Amino acid sequence: CWRVEDYVVIQECARCSSFQAKSMVECRPTGFVEKVACASKKEDYKRCRSAVLEAHVFWRFVGTMLAVSSIFGVLVVWRQRVLDRKALEKVRKQIESI
């Protein structure tokens, strides 16, 4: 009913219980449901996403990206130093051969 009618949220978005997860189709995609009352006075469940869970996933992603970028930044600096040493050694050998 909530797809075609106006509705009011009775129960906020909450994690499905193990029984609900097995018995309700709405629980399967996200694992969260909210109870709504439609304009026709019918109560129904609607799948939803938890804002707390979404924020947790986002910050985990940000942390992972910071860690990966830090590791690659260190590798770039290390590689640049190795190349600088090789170039300096090559120049030193050229000067010694003169």
Backbone as a printed PyTorch tensor [residue, N CA C, xyz], in Angstrom:
tensor([[[  0.8150,  -1.2020,   0.0000],
         [  0.0000,   0.0000,   0.0000],
         [  0.8600,   1.2680,   0.0000]],

        [[  2.0620,   1.2150,   0.5570],
         [  2.8910,   2.4150,   0.6750],
         [  3.4460,   2.9000,  -0.6590]],

        [[  3.3750,   2.0640,  -1.6710],
         [  3.8820,   2.4600,  -2.9910],
         [  2.9240,   3.3950,  -3.7190]],

        [[  1.6240,   3.2520,  -3.4470],
         [  0.6290,   4.0290,  -4.1840],
         [ -0.1270,   5.0200,  -3.3090]],

        [[ -0.0120,   4.9010,  -1.9840],
         [ -0.7490,   5.7810,  -1.0800],
         [  0.2110,   6.5650,  -0.2010]],

        [[ -0.3220,   7.6090,   0.4200],
         [  0.4460,   8.3170,   1.4340],
         [  0.5230,   7.4330,   2.6690]],

        [[  1.6050,   7.5780,   3.4100],
         [  1.7580,   6.7320,   4.5930],
         [  2.4460,   7.5020,   5.7130]],

        [[  2.3060,   6.9800,   6.9190],
         [  2.9420,   7.5330,   8.1110],
         [  3.7820,   6.4180,   8.7260]],

        [[  4.9870,   6.7480,   9.1390],
         [  5.8690,   5.7500,   9.7380],
         [  5.4400,   5.5260,  11.1850]],

        [[  5.1210,   4.2890,  11.5130],
         [  4.7280,   3.9280,  12.8780],
         [  5.9550,   3.5260,  13.6880]],

        [[  6.7970,   2.7030,  13.0910],
         [  8.0130,   2.2300,  13.7610],
         [  9.1940,   2.5600,  12.8610]],

        [[ 10.1870,   3.2290,  13.4200],
         [ 11.3550,   3.6390,  12.6400],
         [ 12.1210,   2.4270,  12.1180]],

        [[ 13.0390,   2.6850,  11.2340],
         [ 13.8560,   1.6530,  10.6090],
         [ 14.6250,   0.8760,  11.6870]],

        [[ 14.4530,  -0.4400,  11.6940],
         [ 15.1000,  -1.2930,  12.6940],
         [ 15.5500,  -2.5910,  12.0340]],

        [[ 16.5530,  -3.2080,  12.6270],
         [ 17.0750,  -4.4670,  12.1010],
         [ 16.0180,  -5.5650,  12.2520]],

        [[ 15.9240,  -6.4300,  11.2590],
         [ 14.9790,  -7.5430,  11.2950],
         [ 15.4710,  -8.6020,  12.2810]],

        [[ 14.5310,  -9.2230,  12.9500],
         [ 14.8830, -10.3630,  13.8000],
         [ 15.1690, -11.5590,  12.8970]],

        [[ 15.7180, -12.6210,  13.4710],
         [ 16.0230, -13.7950,  12.6430],
         [ 14.7490, -14.4030,  12.0620]],

        [[ 13.6580, -14.3800,  12.8330],
         [ 12.3880, -14.8920,  12.3260],
         [ 11.8840, -14.0310,  11.1680]],

        [[ 11.9440, -12.7040,  11.3440],
         [ 11.4860, -11.8010,  10.2840],
         [ 12.3420, -11.9680,   9.0340]],

        [[ 13.6450, -12.1350,   9.2100],
         [ 14.5390, -12.2720,   8.0600],
         [ 14.1790, -13.4970,   7.2240]],

        [[ 13.7160, -14.5590,   7.8760],
         [ 13.3490, -15.7710,   7.1460],
         [ 11.9390, -15.7030,   6.5640]],

        [[ 11.0390, -15.0030,   7.2430],
         [  9.6390, -15.0440,   6.8380],
         [  9.1830, -13.8540,   6.0030]],

        [[  9.8450, -12.7130,   6.1170],
         [  9.3960, -11.5060,   5.4020],
         [ 10.2930, -11.2080,   4.2080]],

        [[  9.6660, -10.9860,   3.0690],
         [ 10.4030, -10.6630,   1.8510],
         [ 11.0870,  -9.2990,   1.9840]],

        [[ 10.4790,  -8.3760,   2.7160],
         [ 11.0150,  -7.0230,   2.8520],
         [ 12.3710,  -6.9970,   3.5640]],

        [[ 12.6320,  -7.9920,   4.3930],
         [ 13.8850,  -8.0240,   5.1650],
         [ 15.0810,  -8.4740,   4.3420]],

        [[ 14.8710,  -9.1890,   3.2910],
         [ 15.9820,  -9.8140,   2.5700],
         [ 16.9640,  -8.8420,   1.9190]],

        [[ 16.5180,  -7.8080,   1.2260],
         [ 17.5120,  -6.9550,   0.5340],
         [ 18.4450,  -6.1890,   1.4770]],

        [[ 17.9070,  -5.5880,   2.5350],
         [ 18.7350,  -4.7320,   3.3860],
         [ 18.9010,  -5.2440,   4.8060]],

        [[ 17.9780,  -6.0850,   5.2730],
         [ 18.0250,  -6.5550,   6.6570],
         [ 17.3640,  -5.5950,   7.6300]],

        [[ 16.7250,  -4.5460,   7.1150],
         [ 16.0540,  -3.5480,   7.9450],
         [ 14.6500,  -3.3080,   7.4010]],

        [[ 13.6860,  -3.0750,   8.3060],
         [ 12.3190,  -2.7380,   7.9040],
         [ 11.7810,  -1.6340,   8.8030]],

        [[ 10.7690,  -0.9370,   8.3000],
         [ 10.0290,   0.0100,   9.1210],
         [  8.5470,  -0.2500,   8.9090]],

        [[  7.7780,  -0.0490,   9.9640],
         [  6.3400,  -0.2980,   9.9130],
         [  5.6450,   1.0080,   9.5380]],

        [[  4.7630,   0.9360,   8.5520],
         [  4.0630,   2.1220,   8.0740],
         [  2.5510,   1.8940,   8.0960]],

        [[  1.8160,   2.9810,   8.2660],
         [  0.3580,   2.9550,   8.1790],
         [ -0.0490,   3.7570,   6.9550]],

        [[ -0.7410,   3.1100,   6.0680],
         [ -1.1520,   3.7620,   4.8240],
         [ -2.4360,   4.5660,   5.0400]],

        [[ -2.7750,   5.3690,   4.0470],
         [ -3.9760,   6.2020,   4.1260],
         [ -5.2390,   5.3490,   4.2120]],

        [[ -5.1740,   4.1220,   3.7030],
         [ -6.3420,   3.2370,   3.7520],
         [ -6.4270,   2.4890,   5.0870]],

        [[ -5.6970,   2.9470,   6.1020],
         [ -5.6850,   2.3880,   7.4620],
         [ -5.0800,   0.9830,   7.5190]],

        [[ -4.3710,   0.6110,   6.4880],
         [ -3.7150,  -0.6890,   6.4620],
         [ -2.2690,  -0.5190,   6.9300]],

        [[ -1.7970,  -1.4260,   7.7620],
         [ -0.4080,  -1.3940,   8.2150],
         [  0.4130,  -2.3590,   7.3790]],

        [[  1.6250,  -1.9290,   7.0440],
         [  2.4860,  -2.7450,   6.1900],
         [  3.9290,  -2.5120,   6.5990]],

        [[  4.8100,  -3.3700,   6.1240],
         [  6.2480,  -3.2100,   6.3670],
         [  6.9200,  -2.7680,   5.0860]],

        [[  7.8930,  -1.8920,   5.2350],
         [  8.6100,  -1.3300,   4.1000],
         [ 10.1010,  -1.5010,   4.3600]],

        [[ 10.8420,  -1.9540,   3.3710],
         [ 12.2790,  -2.0980,   3.5770],
         [ 12.9330,  -0.7220,   3.6350]],

        [[ 14.0220,  -0.6440,   4.3750],
         [ 14.7130,   0.6300,   4.5200],
         [ 16.1880,   0.3670,   4.7790]],

        [[ 16.9570,   1.4300,   4.8430],
         [ 18.3750,   1.3370,   5.1480],
         [ 18.6300,   2.0870,   6.4400]],

        [[ 19.4280,   1.5030,   7.2940],
         [ 19.7640,   2.1270,   8.5600],
         [ 20.7940,   3.2260,   8.3260]],

        [[ 20.5150,   4.4160,   8.8180],
         [ 21.4450,   5.5320,   8.6630],
         [ 22.7380,   5.2680,   9.4250]],

        [[ 22.6370,   4.6460,  10.5740],
         [ 23.8310,   4.3340,  11.3690],
         [ 24.7130,   3.3480,  10.6280]],

        [[ 24.1070,   2.3060,  10.0600],
         [ 24.8720,   1.3120,   9.3130],
         [ 25.5020,   1.9310,   8.0670]],

        [[ 24.7560,   2.7630,   7.3700],
         [ 25.2890,   3.4350,   6.1840],
         [ 26.4810,   4.3240,   6.5540]],

        [[ 26.3740,   5.0530,   7.6720],
         [ 27.4800,   5.9060,   8.1170],
         [ 28.6900,   5.0640,   8.4780]],

        [[ 28.4590,   3.9340,   9.1300],
         [ 29.5520,   3.0410,   9.5090],
         [ 30.2790,   2.5120,   8.2680]],

        [[ 29.5130,   2.0950,   7.2670],
         [ 30.1060,   1.6010,   6.0240],
         [ 30.8750,   2.7160,   5.3280]],

        [[ 30.3360,   3.9300,   5.3200],
         [ 31.0140,   5.0580,   4.6810],
         [ 32.3500,   5.3570,   5.3550]],

        [[ 32.3630,   5.4280,   6.6900],
         [ 33.6120,   5.7530,   7.3860],
         [ 34.6310,   4.6240,   7.2790]],

        [[ 34.1660,   3.3820,   7.1920],
         [ 35.0890,   2.2730,   6.9570],
         [ 35.7450,   2.4250,   5.5860]],

        [[ 34.9510,   2.8170,   4.5890],
         [ 35.4860,   3.0520,   3.2490],
         [ 36.5010,   4.1890,   3.2630]],

        [[ 36.1700,   5.2890,   3.9380],
         [ 37.0860,   6.4330,   4.0060],
         [ 38.3920,   6.0240,   4.6870]],

        [[ 38.2950,   5.2900,   5.7780],
         [ 39.4970,   4.8320,   6.4840],
         [ 40.3580,   3.9270,   5.6230]],

        [[ 39.7090,   3.0300,   4.9010],
         [ 40.4450,   2.1340,   4.0110],
         [ 41.1490,   2.9200,   2.9150]],

        [[ 40.4650,   3.8850,   2.3370],
         [ 41.0770,   4.6830,   1.2760],
         [ 42.2520,   5.5190,   1.8070]],

        [[ 42.1220,   6.0500,   3.0240],
         [ 43.2350,   6.7990,   3.6200],
         [ 44.4340,   5.8940,   3.8630]],

        [[ 44.1840,   4.6850,   4.3550],
         [ 45.2790,   3.7500,   4.6070],
         [ 45.9710,   3.3560,   3.3060]],

        [[ 45.1830,   3.0330,   2.2930],
         [ 45.7650,   2.6310,   1.0060],
         [ 46.5390,   3.7840,   0.3820]],

        [[ 45.9830,   4.9880,   0.4260],
         [ 46.6810,   6.1280,  -0.1710],
         [ 47.9570,   6.4550,   0.6120]],

        [[ 47.9400,   6.2670,   1.9200],
         [ 49.1590,   6.4950,   2.7130],
         [ 50.2390,   5.4870,   2.3510]],

        [[ 49.8560,   4.2250,   2.2060],
         [ 50.8330,   3.1930,   1.8320],
         [ 51.4370,   3.5020,   0.4700]],

        [[ 50.6030,   3.8450,  -0.4960],
         [ 51.1290,   4.1630,  -1.8230],
         [ 51.9520,   5.4500,  -1.8150]],

        [[ 51.5930,   6.4150,  -0.9740],
         [ 52.4030,   7.6250,  -0.8450],
         [ 53.7980,   7.3130,  -0.3260]],

        [[ 53.8800,   6.4440,   0.6820],
         [ 55.1840,   6.0290,   1.2060],
         [ 55.9780,   5.2860,   0.1360]],

        [[ 55.3080,   4.4200,  -0.6190],
         [ 56.0000,   3.7000,  -1.6960],
         [ 56.5360,   4.6430,  -2.7640]],

        [[ 55.7920,   5.6780,  -3.0930],
         [ 56.2390,   6.6510,  -4.0930],
         [ 57.4810,   7.3830,  -3.5920]],

        [[ 57.4700,   7.8230,  -2.3390],
         [ 58.6330,   8.5220,  -1.7760],
         [ 59.8450,   7.6000,  -1.7460]],

        [[ 59.6440,   6.3410,  -1.3240],
         [ 60.7420,   5.3820,  -1.2760],
         [ 61.3150,   5.1330,  -2.6750]],

        [[ 60.4470,   4.9290,  -3.6530],
         [ 60.8910,   4.6860,  -5.0290],
         [ 61.6310,   5.9040,  -5.5800]],

        [[ 61.1530,   7.0900,  -5.2700],
         [ 61.8250,   8.3020,  -5.7480],
         [ 63.2270,   8.4040,  -5.1660]],

        [[ 63.3950,   8.0690,  -3.8920],
         [ 64.7210,   8.1010,  -3.2690],
         [ 65.6600,   7.0740,  -3.9000]],

        [[ 65.1290,   5.8760,  -4.1960],
         [ 65.9520,   4.8550,  -4.8520],
         [ 66.4010,   5.3540,  -6.2170]],

        [[ 65.5070,   5.9330,  -6.9850],
         [ 65.8610,   6.4380,  -8.3160],
         [ 66.8450,   7.5990,  -8.2220]],

        [[ 66.6730,   8.4780,  -7.2240],
         [ 67.6150,   9.5830,  -7.0360],
         [ 69.0100,   9.0590,  -6.7060]],

        [[ 69.0970,   8.0280,  -5.8420],
         [ 70.3970,   7.4330,  -5.5110],
         [ 71.0520,   6.8210,  -6.7280]],

        [[ 70.2710,   6.1170,  -7.5520],
         [ 70.8200,   5.5120,  -8.7690],
         [ 71.3340,   6.5870,  -9.7290]],

        [[ 70.5750,   7.6630,  -9.8890],
         [ 70.9960,   8.7500, -10.7790],
         [ 72.2570,   9.4150, -10.2430]],

        [[ 72.3310,   9.6280,  -8.9270],
         [ 73.5110,  10.2380,  -8.3140],
         [ 74.7290,   9.3310,  -8.4830]],

        [[ 74.5290,   8.0360,  -8.3160],
         [ 75.6320,   7.0780,  -8.4980],
         [ 76.1090,   7.0830,  -9.9460]],

        [[ 75.2010,   7.1580, -10.8950],
         [ 75.5620,   7.1980, -12.3150],
         [ 76.3620,   8.4560, -12.6320]],

        [[ 75.9300,   9.6010, -12.0900],
         [ 76.6510,  10.8600, -12.3120],
         [ 78.0390,  10.7810, -11.6870]],

        [[ 78.1180,  10.1990, -10.4630],
         [ 79.4210,  10.0780,  -9.7920],
         [ 80.3760,   9.2240, -10.5930]],

        [[ 79.8780,   8.1070, -11.1750],
         [ 80.7310,   7.2360, -11.9940],
         [ 81.1990,   7.9420, -13.2560]],

        [[ 80.3120,   8.7540, -13.8460],
         [ 80.6920,   9.5000, -15.0560],
         [ 81.7770,  10.5270, -14.7410]],

        [[ 81.6500,  11.1670, -13.5910],
         [ 82.6530,  12.1660, -13.2040],
         [ 83.9880,  11.4880, -12.9100]],

        [[ 83.9640,  10.3260, -12.2610],
         [ 85.1960,   9.5930, -11.9450],
         [ 85.8960,   9.1010, -13.1970]],

        [[ 85.1330,   8.8020, -14.2290],
         [ 85.7580,   8.2790, -15.4610],
         [ 86.4510,   9.3550, -16.2840]],

        [[ 86.2320,  10.5950, -15.9410],
         [ 86.8620,  11.6990, -16.6970],
         [ 88.2990,  11.8570, -16.3060]]])
